[in-house]
Amino acid sequence: MAGAVGAGADAMRGFVVLLVLMGLAGAGAWYTRPSQGLHRGVASSLMAEGRVARPEQAAGAWAFDDFLVATRSTMTSDDRELLECWGFFTRFLCTGSAPQADVTVSG
């Protein structure tokens, strides 16, 4: 009987430790989530390097979403998504289309 009580206490202790670790990870994610300014800086540097197409002046749109522990920004132009970036723990994951190359064929 004493073994069953000890096993239950060990399981509860493990659950509490797991809960504390998840709470610490969540607090760290909230505290270090990237701001809107950092998202714009990443987008600007990607456009300057030529990795992402620049939006048109009149039709370009920028959206920023904050999900408490992560952030997302999207840049669109003419109903076409040019760049989507997710930020988490001061890191970014960006996906987007490469700029269209101007190709002339002479013949």
N, C-alpha and C positions, 0 to 999 in steps of 0.2 A: 504494500500500500504506500509506503514511504517513497518508493521509486517512481510511482505514478505522479505523486505530488511534485517531486523534484524535476521530472521531465516537463511538467506543465509550467513550472517557474522558469526553466531554461528557455522554453519556447516564448514565453511572455517577455523575458529579458531580451531575446533576439529580436522580437517584434519592436520593442521600444528603441533598441539601438538602430534598427533599420529606419524607424520613423524619425529619429533625431537626425540621422545622416541625410535623409530625404529633405528634411526641413532646412538643414544647412546648405544643401545643394540648391534648393529653391531660393533661399535668401541670397546666396551668392549670384545666382542667375539674375535675380531682380536688381541687385545692386550694380552689376556690371553690364547690364543690357545696353546696346549701342543707342545713342540718341539720333534724332532726325538729322542733326548737323553732320554726324559721322557718316550716315547713309549718303547724304549729298556729297560729302567729300570723296567717298569711295566711287560713286557714280561719276563725278567729275574726273577723277584720275583714270578711270576705265575709258571714258570718252577721250581724254587727252592722249592715252596710249593707243587709241584706235581699235580697241577691243570691242567697243559697243558703238552702234550708230547713234548719232546725235538726233534728238527729236526736232521736228520742225517748230519754228517759233510760234506760229499761230495755232497749231493743232496739238502741241505737246502738253502732256498732263503728268503730274507727279502726285503720288498718294503714299501716305505713311500710316502704318497700323502698329499699335503697341499692344502686345498680348501679355503684359506683366513680366514675363520672364524671357520673352523673345520679341523682336521687332521685325517688321517687314516693310519694304518700300518697293513700289512699282513705278516704272516710267513708261508711258505709252505715247504713241504718236499715230494719229489717223486710225484709231481702233486696232492698233497693232502693238503688242507688248514688246518693248525694246529691252527692258532690263527688270529683273526681279531679284531683290537681295533680302536674305534673311540674316538677322544679327542675333547672336547668342553668346554670352560670355566674352564680349568684346571681339568676337570673330565674325566673319561674314562668309556667306555662301551666296554667290551671285550667278544667275543664269540669264542669258540673253542672246539675241541674234547678233551675228557679226555684221559689220557695215557692208553694204553693197559696194562692190568694186566697180569703178567706171572702166568698162572694157570697150574698146573700139576695134572693130575688125576691118582691116583694109583689104581690099581684094581686087 
